[in-house]
Amino acid sequence: MIEPYDPATTPWLHVYGQYAYHDPVHIVGTRLGLLRLVNACLAAMAEPPLYETAIPQPTLFTNDGEGYDLHVACVPTAEAMGAYVKPYHALWAVNAEDLASPQWPLKEEERTP
């Protein structure tokens, strides 16, 4: 049975990524949506740390009603960030290696089967 839709209790969250380097990132959401983001961040930093582990949270929604899962990863060092592709949307701001990677930002050679 599908639950009735209630906009007042739906966790709304928009994350607008960087178009290119030095561009800002914008996070906009309802209180519930932002709380889910905070909880995902806290879970990723838990002891023991869940390094490079995606934490799927209950589905969030954009303002057109499309749902998505939130993944947060905590890496142990600044060097470990090299395993992740650049977060830019502008094609001129990324290299071919980054464009070949799947959605979640770990580079292909860093993935475990």
Beta strands, then each sheet from edge to edge (+ up, - down):
strand 1: 13-16
strand 2: 26-29
strand 3: 60-61
strand 4: 67-68
sheet 1: 1+ 2-
sheet 2: 3+ 4-
end
